[in-house]
Amino acid sequence: MLCVDSKGLCLHSEGKVPEGCHGVVAEMATSSLALVGDGAVVTAEGAAGKVLLSRCAGATLAIFMSK
């Protein structure tokens, strides 16, 4: 699990989080939530696993799930 602010600053991290992904998580949340609106949960899936993104009060929560 990873929690970042709108600029990608890590606020909290727990468990196995990919290195260097803080800024990417913030940018993905900004771009994807612009399409679906605030309060939504966005899922991105790839060969290594998936990530769920949600934003509340300016903080983005990312939950990483490996396959």
HUURVEN-V5780 format. One record per pair of residues at least 6 apart in sequence whose ideal C-beta (glycine too) atoms are under 6 Angstrom apart, sorted by the first residue. I is the first residue (numbers start at 1). J is the second residue. Records with the same first field share a line. If there is no record, write none. Layout:
BEGIN
I = J, J
END
This chain:
BEGIN
1 = 14, 15, 63
2 = 13, 17, 62
3 = 11, 12, 59, 61
4 = 10, 22, 25, 26, 60
5 = 11
6 = 58
8 = 22, 23, 26
10 = 22
25 = 60, 62
26 = 60
29 = 53, 55, 60
32 = 42
33 = 55
41 = 52, 54
42 = 53
43 = 50, 52
44 = 51
49 = 65, 66, 67
50 = 65
51 = 62, 64
52 = 63
53 = 62
54 = 61
END
